[in-house]
């Protein structure tokens, strides 16, 4: 878990968050052991920026995807930060109910929860397929 935490923390250090000054990092681990991380990226047209989890998902997809076992999220200014609503829906596209979500502070994981517990009864795109 330490490696996943460090990947999220390293990603957070690359955040481009000049407007909110709220750097966030996220890291996704798949069952093959690969880790895909990302940071939040803000732009001058504020609503067009995006979250760390979304950046991490982009790297995950580009690397070929796979079953997600663990996700870590960190924000240096908020211990135990959780993914925003939009990112919960995006993560739900690829994560499963049993995916472990690790909430962090600046020193490590402070809480681990099941993805299902943070995103119950989310919109299920299965019927669209
Ligand atoms: N942010 C994330 O990157 N992930 C979250 O789960 C919460 C919010 C970012 C978006 C924005 O760049 C900054 O944090 C403040 O909202």
Boltz pocket constraint, residues with backbone or C-beta under 6 A from the ligand:
constraints:
  - pocket:
      binder: B
      contacts: [[A, 16], [A, 17], [A, 20], [A, 22], [A, 23], [A, 24], [A, 39], [A, 40], [A, 41], [A, 42], [A, 49], [A, 50], [A, 51], [A, 52], [A, 53], [A, 82], [A, 83], [A, 84], [A, 87]]
      max_distance: 6.0
